[in-house]
Amino acid sequence: MTSAPSTDCLFCKIVAGDVPADVVASTDRVIAFRDIDPKAPVHVLVAPREHHGDVATLAAADPALLAEVVQLADRVAGDLADGQFRFVFNSGPRAGQSVFHVHGHVLAGAQLGWTPA
């Protein structure tokens, strides 16, 4: 289920242009911007412009939009790295989600090891 943009949602504010972000790519329905605390040489957040709380909610509400998120992530990785990337969704606070507007992390540009939390 889509909810209206939240006045306290950081990513809704970025989408609205109220909070600046280093936008690297966008479509009518999806935006990609650099993470302010990067964990890899390329660390870009890819989020739908519509507010959805987490990836499962988005998948249930609009699978085509989730596909667009993945497609933009692939484009970003091709543009900014060698096309090889990790795409991570944190879902819930215990999984590391700190902004509750669904977003995936494109991590690329280096040999990425597996470091479970």
DASULCOR-V126843 format. One record per pair of residues at least 24 apart in sequence whose C-alpha atoms are under 10 Angstrom apart, sorted by the first residue. I is the first residue (numbers start at 1). J is the second residue. Records with the same first field share a line. If there is no record, write none. Layout:
# DASULCOR-V126843
I->J ; J
This chain:
# DASULCOR-V126843
1->51 ; 52 ; 53 ; 57 ; 58 ; 59 ; 60 ; 61 ; 62
2->50 ; 51 ; 52 ; 53 ; 57 ; 58 ; 61 ; 62
3->50 ; 51 ; 52 ; 53
4->50 ; 51 ; 52
5->49 ; 50 ; 51 ; 52 ; 101
6->51 ; 101
9->51 ; 99 ; 100 ; 101
10->99 ; 100 ; 101
11->47 ; 48 ; 49 ; 50 ; 51 ; 99 ; 100 ; 101 ; 102 ; 103
12->47 ; 48 ; 49 ; 50 ; 51 ; 101
14->49
15->47 ; 48 ; 49 ; 50 ; 51
16->49
24->76 ; 79 ; 80
25->72 ; 73 ; 75 ; 76 ; 79
26->69 ; 72 ; 76
27->68 ; 69 ; 72
29->65 ; 68 ; 69
30->65 ; 66 ; 68 ; 69 ; 70 ; 71 ; 72 ; 73 ; 103
31->69 ; 72 ; 73 ; 103
32->69 ; 72 ; 73 ; 76 ; 103 ; 104 ; 105 ; 106
33->76 ; 105 ; 106
34->105 ; 106
35->105 ; 106
38->105 ; 107
39->105 ; 107 ; 108 ; 112
40->106 ; 107 ; 108 ; 109 ; 110 ; 111 ; 112
41->80 ; 81 ; 107 ; 108 ; 109 ; 110
42->76 ; 77 ; 80 ; 81 ; 85 ; 105 ; 106 ; 107 ; 108 ; 109 ; 110
43->77 ; 80 ; 85 ; 86 ; 87 ; 105 ; 106 ; 107 ; 108 ; 109
44->73 ; 76 ; 77 ; 80 ; 87 ; 103 ; 104 ; 105 ; 106 ; 107 ; 108
45->73 ; 76 ; 87 ; 88 ; 89 ; 102 ; 103 ; 104 ; 105 ; 106 ; 107
46->70 ; 71 ; 72 ; 73 ; 76 ; 87 ; 89 ; 102 ; 103 ; 104 ; 105 ; 106
47->72 ; 73 ; 101 ; 102 ; 103 ; 104 ; 105
48->101 ; 102 ; 103 ; 104
49->101 ; 102
50->101 ; 102
51->100 ; 101 ; 102
52->100 ; 101 ; 102 ; 103
53->91 ; 92 ; 97 ; 99 ; 100 ; 101 ; 102 ; 103
54->89 ; 90 ; 91 ; 92 ; 97 ; 99 ; 100 ; 101 ; 102 ; 103 ; 104
55->89 ; 90 ; 91 ; 92 ; 100 ; 101 ; 102 ; 103 ; 104
56->89 ; 91 ; 102
57->91 ; 102
58->101 ; 102
66->102 ; 103
69->103 ; 104
70->104 ; 106
72->106
73->104 ; 105 ; 106 ; 107
74->106
76->106 ; 108
77->106 ; 107 ; 108 ; 109
78->108
80->108 ; 109
81->107 ; 108 ; 109 ; 110
82->108 ; 109 ; 110
83->108 ; 109
84->108 ; 109 ; 110 ; 111
85->109 ; 110 ; 111 ; 112
86->112
